[in-house]
Amino acid sequence: MHPIQKWQGSFLRRRGADYPTGRPLYTYRVTDEEFSDLETMMRDCLGTWLRTVTLGDVARNVSGFPPLFVLYAAEWWRRSYDGTGFAWEPIVSAIGASGEEWSHAERSECVEKGLQGWRLRLSSLHGLRYLGSIAFQGGLPMRLLAGAQGPIGGILKRALKLAGGGGTDAVEILEWIRSLANFLPNSYRQNEVFVLLTEVVLTILRLKQQANLTIGADVVAELDRAAQGWRDEFPLPIDDHQAIELFKLAIGVPPGEQDHRHQGILVERWLDTSDQGCFQLRSEIVLPEFLDSAPLGRLLGIQPENLGRTLTLRFPRGEQAVDVSLRRLAGQDRYRVERRSLDRRGDLATAEHTMLLLIATGEERHKEIARGEALDPELPWIFEQGTDSANPCRLIRQGSGAIAGFEGILCIPQDWNLRPDDGASVDCKGELSGGTRRVWTIRGGIRIDACDGLHYRVRCGQAAATEDRFELRGQRYWDLFDHPAVAFRGVPNLYQVSENGLDGMAQGTLAWRVPGGRFTQRPEEISGPVSAIWPAQGETRWRTRVVLLPAQASMAVEPGADPSSGALRFANWDLLTVDCDTLGVSSQTRINGASVVLDLRLQGEGHPPEWCSVNAVWRGNPNVVRLRVPFPAKGVRTIATDGKQLEDGALLAVGRVCGTRMVGFLGPGAYQATLRLGLHRGNHAHPVSKVEHTIKANVGGSRVEIRLVDYVNDIQRMLADADTLDAHVSVRLGLPGGESSTLRVARYEFELERLAMMSQLGLPQEQLRRFSAEDIARFSVVALRIDAPGDEPIRLAPVLSEGVSTGNWMFPSADLSPGAWLIHPGAGSQVAFRPMLWPVLAPSEALPEMQDAEEAPEVEVTLTTALGIPTERQRLDALDAVIAALAQDFISDDWRLVEQLAVQLGHLPLSTLDLWRCFAQSMTGLAALAVRMAGLPAGFAERFPIELPTVWEMIPLTAWVQAMRATMAQGTSWYGPEAGTLVVSEYLDRRVQALASACPSLRVLLEAARGTATGKINQDLRAAQNPGMDRFFSGQLFDGENSRVQHLLRNNADRKWPGGFAAELTVAGQHGARPYFCPMNHGFHDPVINLPMLLALTLNTTMDLHVDWSHHPNLIRKVREVQSFDPEWFAEAFDLTVARCLATGRIDLPPPDVPRLPRRLDDDGRRVFRVPPRGPR
């Protein structure tokens, strides 16, 4: 036996093993001597072999080479990777070979065989399937880790806090860590590092469960008892102290109390320390995992019953904003809050933190956040040192106050004086970034003298100290003031809020002062920017800066006769003067009674700006306030992400609507506008389908604004009903006065032309005129072999003429491996062109001619072969057969390719690949995609009913049961019988809740499917099977004024109701469905009322209702038309009808029907498939 074949055996025996353990390679802890010995041996062997054969030949024919190459590559990553971009060439060169002579296909085969030699699988959490697997097996790179212990620890701890409440999976954790990447050094912002950090979090959560760790447990002792060797399971060195800290975060809230944790939204601020004596302020908006409807409604001033199924909270952050989605839990009056990182640093951390609720009708509800007030530059900031090493210094207050601890941190302006009491001490630790403040460690009692004559006092070691906060409450004036940012109509009151949330008006006198003037206790006599100080005498405990306006103050927008002019009327503001300093905009001020009117006009050509900067001065107050006001342009404008105005009728790709807005100013007395969406096939003037929404202005406002991203689901569902390339959705915002603007949204903006004779592709002539040479140079045109997507896509080189892009790109087909290559826009591309499939044939191949079924060759049914079939008819039939097999076999190798395509091409519309279109037409396949444990991108399966013609409610119960049983088999295969049962049970809990949250119709149906698949019927499902519950469920739908059907009728009384399905409803009613329909006849309302019940009965029960959906024209489009009319009614009616069927025994939770597959076993046991002629789809 050759030494290279003996090395692995000797390596394992030194570790007391005869065979590979199946655990990650980093757990073998390769020594420096072993790594050097392995490298020397491989160099010597390859030096001999490569004289006569290629590296591909060695990897293919020397059985011991692939496992050792994988081990060496993983160790090279851990020891030598420096963050400059992970590639194969340095690894291959280190063992004396050339990577250029090793094809992608040969290398991929070697890596996969090598991993199998260690009983390992390719990792599918990331886009770099083969490189990423090597990085994962190696562990975190030590060269990078040596300089980044702090940031790594912070990321891990924060991810564990997010995951501490449970209900998370690997993909979600990976997305959190990516969102925190800005806290890592640039060299760490690599996908492989994110995956490794995700594995650390998953390892901690897995060990926590294995050892049944609870609060107060001896973490190390329990782990040593329940999971010997647990330290070796981490892909980075970890000592016991670090382990204890990480596991404490993972233990989190005790079981049973997680749902009752504090539900408030609040702001925390910390002082990040530095060894160089420089400190930085950091803030985070802390979100709960769940929010109940009642407190959320009170917080935002909305009745809980008026809150929608999904909500969006926006958190402004400087010029940007972060949106967080809230989704109502199925059957509950509370919302699950999307977990997002809402961090700020530096000046953004000192600014006020606010939020606003975005309502689908265009309205916005602003709200302050607890502890989110701006940090006053003229107050001391007091921090308390804690035990959390990731956040050691937490802000507890600004102004005077007490600290419970014996030591605190004080941050004050550079020129302030400190006077310690007897026995107290101060120690300067450094400066805040920017150099405006110093950071002190204080002990005992400290007096602080400010330059303006005010005095403050801080006392440490006060056991009774509390973290009270102060809030000004009154009629807040939002969205207009830039500096100061807070303004009130009338005089606000100061409230003191305890750390338990109890509030009351602050005792004592509140003093007000115009900057540069005297104090007064009669604020109603002053207007403009003022300072408020409490208490009026003695040590200052609180102060702030605000703008006071008269109680009747208002601002009106008055558009002019043309879009380039208009006026702003400031009524009852008590202003002295106001002027505009925006470049290119002229202004003139005039007095009109109690109003100051500012006339604005655009100078020159072009479009007026969306916003203008205005300076305002009040009577008796010489201080200037900056306002940010809308330019009062007439009509409707469409504003792109970059702030530029789009022309009427502009075309935009659906994937690029995020950030695009339409803005209009209503006329006098008007308070709403109309948004119309229309699907157009080609250039037809009349839409084939339409959706209409009413857009309301904020109370007292005259401006309406819509974000296209709020309607992207409607747009994508409409596009899913049209297969033509030039189909588009017109988005038209119309005002009461007749003004309007239209934007066209399509899947793609244009199609590239294939220039096969030159192996090039390029922009059509009409598109060349649209883009500049600089724009074209920034295009990202990439190619990926879709039947073997192992590495990153190849970036196509532009064709240049005298150094300038011509609008053509080279496709090096002669240098690429044979297969189906998809040319598409790269992730993050600034343009969205239609992807193009370019087959690359081997020199001896030619495109096959069409064949009859009897003459068609037999081919093995794998996804790779199906994707490579050039003829569409045969390719679709082969994909149907593969998906039917995948729906039953969740451990098939073809699932790896499915996951990789989802990761690599997930940024493209789902209609791009025939694979996704075939999944959408397979009910068992779609259920499998939704339920299987996989490395799909977050929310990938949930995109199908939005982007493709399918709906979740059309998937029958038997398909869900089959998918869940296959998931159980998958868990057993991956984790063994005992651990697999536990893992799958928890996974199905999360997945069922996620699917039911995305589609509330499925709540009872998925629980029934899980009960059938696992044999475990939960208490709610068992109660639903009680025959007496039928009357209860029916009453919720139909009985009384507050029934669901009465809400449906009242809420949509003035709308045009969709029709259809009359014949199906009549036939079904005659064959047993009538008891489940609405007992009253409502005429043209009946299709909307009864269709959800009809779908629930025909697809999930044993009843024969004589309804054949297969012959219904435009079935999916018609169903979705009814569903979108009132989604909440559709979901509740479907869900409660499934519950009624459980109560009446119409659903007896049967085993699933196993479909007959168009396949057979050949004599050698292979799955084979004979391609039949293409039939109607």
Secondary structure as UniProt FT lines:
FT   HELIX           3..13
FT   TURN            14..16
FT   HELIX           25..28
FT   HELIX           32..49
FT   TURN            50..52
FT   HELIX           55..61
FT   TURN            63..64
FT   HELIX           65..80
FT   HELIX           89..94
FT   TURN            95..96
FT   HELIX           99..101
FT   HELIX           104..117
FT   TURN            118..119
FT   HELIX           129..138
FT   HELIX           142..145
FT   TURN            146..147
FT   HELIX           149..163
FT   TURN            164..165
FT   HELIX           170..179
FT   HELIX           181..183
FT   HELIX           186..188
FT   HELIX           191..211
FT   TURN            215..216
FT   HELIX           219..226
FT   TURN            228..229
FT   HELIX           230..233
FT   HELIX           240..251
FT   TURN            255..256
FT   HELIX           258..260
FT   STRAND          266..272
FT   TURN            275..276
FT   STRAND          278..286
FT   STRAND          290..292
FT   HELIX           293..300
FT   HELIX           304..306
FT   STRAND          310..317
FT   TURN            318..319
FT   STRAND          320..328
FT   TURN            330..331
FT   STRAND          334..337
FT   STRAND          343..345
FT   HELIX           347..350
FT   STRAND          354..358
FT   TURN            360..361
FT   STRAND          364..368
FT   TURN            377..378
FT   STRAND          381..385
FT   STRAND          393..398
FT   STRAND          401..402
FT   STRAND          407..413
FT   TURN            414..415
FT   STRAND          417..420
FT   TURN            422..423
FT   STRAND          425..432
FT   TURN            433..434
FT   STRAND          437..443
FT   STRAND          445..449
FT   TURN            451..452
FT   STRAND          455..459
FT   TURN            463..464
FT   STRAND          469..476
FT   STRAND          481..483
FT   STRAND          487..497
FT   TURN            499..500
FT   STRAND          503..505
FT   STRAND          511..513
FT   TURN            515..516
FT   STRAND          519..520
FT   HELIX           523..525
FT   STRAND          528..534
FT   STRAND          542..549
FT   TURN            551..552
FT   STRAND          554..559
FT   TURN            563..564
FT   STRAND          565..571
FT   STRAND          575..580
FT   TURN            583..584
FT   STRAND          585..592
FT   TURN            593..594
FT   STRAND          595..602
FT   STRAND          611..618
FT   TURN            619..620
FT   STRAND          621..630
FT   STRAND          636..639
FT   TURN            641..642
FT   STRAND          645..646
FT   TURN            648..649
FT   STRAND          650..653
FT   HELIX           654..656
FT   TURN            658..659
FT   STRAND          661..665
FT   TURN            668..669
FT   STRAND          672..680
FT   TURN            682..683
FT   STRAND          689..696
FT   TURN            699..700
FT   STRAND          703..707
FT   HELIX           708..711
FT   HELIX           712..720
FT   TURN            725..726
FT   STRAND          728..734
FT   TURN            736..737
FT   STRAND          740..746
FT   STRAND          750..751
FT   STRAND          753..755
FT   HELIX           756..758
FT   STRAND          760..762
FT   HELIX           765..768
FT   TURN            769..770
FT   HELIX           773..777
FT   STRAND          781..785
FT   TURN            786..787
FT   STRAND          794..795
FT   STRAND          798..801
FT   TURN            802..803
FT   STRAND          804..810
FT   HELIX           813..815
FT   STRAND          819..825
FT   TURN            827..828
FT   STRAND          833..834
FT   STRAND          836..840
FT   TURN            843..844
FT   TURN            853..855
FT   STRAND          858..860
FT   HELIX           863..867
FT   HELIX           872..886
FT   TURN            887..888
FT   TURN            890..891
FT   HELIX           894..905
FT   TURN            906..907
FT   HELIX           910..912
FT   HELIX           914..921
FT   HELIX           923..931
FT   TURN            938..940
FT   HELIX           941..943
FT   HELIX           944..947
FT   HELIX           952..954
FT   HELIX           957..975
FT   HELIX           977..998
FT   HELIX           1000..1002
FT   HELIX           1003..1014
FT   HELIX           1019..1024
FT   TURN            1027..1028
FT   HELIX           1029..1038
FT   TURN            1041..1042
FT   HELIX           1044..1051
FT   TURN            1052..1054
FT   HELIX           1062..1068
FT   HELIX           1069..1073
FT   HELIX           1074..1076
FT   HELIX           1083..1085
FT   HELIX           1086..1100
FT   HELIX           1109..1111
FT   TURN            1113..1114
FT   HELIX           1115..1125
FT   HELIX           1127..1144
FT   STRAND          1160..1161
FT   TURN            1163..1164
FT   STRAND          1167..1170
//
